[in-house]
Every structure is written in C-alpha cells, then in structure tokens.
Amino acid sequence: MPQQLIHTSAAHLLDCEGGGYGTVARSENLPRILCDRLTALSGYRETAGRHLRGAQYTYRVLVHRGAARHVLTRVLACGADYSGRACHIAHHLILSGEEASAMLRHPARPTPAGIMLAMEARGLWKDAWRGEPSFLADVPAFCADDMPAADTQPTWKRMTGHKGNACAFRLPPYAHDCVLLVPPGTAGADILHLLHEGDWLTRDHGWGHTFTTAAEESDTFADTHRMACTAAARGLLERARAAGHRVLEIAPGLELPAAPQPNPAP
C-alpha cells in the first residue's frame, strides 16, 4: 500500500528530540534511509515561489535496494510555525514499483499528476500540521474517479489556444524531456493539469517521466525530465538550450503538429 511522510517545522518531531524542521508523521514501516532522502527533498523553492503561485508539486523516482519508489510530493508555504517564523509543509506519497505498474493497467489511465490532483480533490494533502507527531496507519483514500477529465485537454486549450497541443509528450522533440516555460504567476495546479492531460495521451501515462512544477536554476535533466519555470530562470533556460534540450513555451498561439489519438484502453 502507498506510504507517506510529512515534513514541516514543529515543536515536537517524530524521529528526534526537540523542535524545528523534521518529520512529524510517516508510515511506520518506511525505511530510515528513505526517510532521510525524503527529508532532503522537502524544501520549499523560494525562487520559484516568487514567480509561480500556490503549491509546488514534484514527481521523483527513487531507487531503494534495487527497487523503484515513485514519490509524489506537494510542498506548500503554510504561514508561521510554533516560533512565529515562516513555515512550509512537505507531504510525500510513496508508491512501490508494483503499485505504479498497476496504474498502467487501470482503464482510467491514472497519471502521476492525475493522482496528485485526485489527492487535491479529496483534500488529502496536508496544508499544515497540528498536534503531536504520529505514525500514519491509514492509506490516502484517493481513486482514479477523482482525477479531472483529460480526454478534452481543457487546460491546454485554455492556456495555448488548442487542445491538440497536449500531444507534446507523445512525440519528439518533447517526449523524453523538456522545459515548460510558463507565464509569471501561473499556479502550480495549472501546470499539474497540463502534465496530467498530456501524459494521459501517452503509452506509459507519465510513469517514469519525472517532473517539477517549480524548477530552479540548480535543476538538471539527470534528475528531472520535465521542468516548469518562468523566464526568470534564465540560467536554467540557457543551459537547457545549450545542451540541446527543448523549451516548450506555454502561451496563446502555440501550434504543435497533431499526433494520432491513442487506442482505447482495453
């Protein structure tokens, strides 16, 4: 079953004494080495946060003892902590390789971004932590029916003028990796919708194609296949272009060649 870890600033932490940033809740059987790796991936991206609105979403694939773990992460600025300082909360959902493979067989074509949106629809992401640290026994009750409809690609149509642009992730040159250049002030949730609607059309539904909705200068394609940023991330954009990686500008008037529609899922 999926596992979880919640990281924020609190007066009392789960795995160590004292207060500050750390784990306040997690699945009890989550290996300690994975906890440490998730802790290192729990930061709020300040630079991206100045140019993009709302929560920051990231999909990573971590390997532990030779097995893949698919990690869906939501990070949100959440006001002040117990000491009055600015605070953020990172909520990680961890799926095994077998669970990700099961998504590929599901007739609704769940995507990593779609699962994140389903968690939003059910209010399952933590916006803040209150109370004492604890182990998490429950499994988040999301389902594919909570994903937004992707068959008409409404976000691509609204942001680029044509739903057919959602085929970008199916064919070269954007199928393997790319930078999504979005307008300043774009909400992280809108970027998540773009990823969901595009990956819904692909054969693998986005599983294995890592992404972040809040890319920063230090990000590399070795870790993240699809990175969303604004023009303010000049260094990232310059490095991507110099290395031959494509930059896909999400803007009205975008025209990409149409791709064949996928066969219906069996």
Salt bridges, closest charged atoms under 4 A:
ASP15 OD2 - ARG26 NE 3.15
ASP36 OD1 - ARG32 NE 3.31
ASP81 OD2 - ARG85 NH2 3.55
GLU120 OE2 - ARG74 NE 2.81
ASP127 OD1 - ARG74 NH1 2.92
ASP146 OD2 - ARG122 NE 2.98
ASP177 OD2 - HIS176 ND1 2.99
ASP177 OD1 - HIS245 ND1 3.13
ASP190 OD1 - ARG158 NH2 3.02
ASP199 OD1 - ARG226 NH1 2.53
ASP204 OD2 - HIS209 NE2 2.86
ASP219 OD2 - ARG45 NH1 2.58
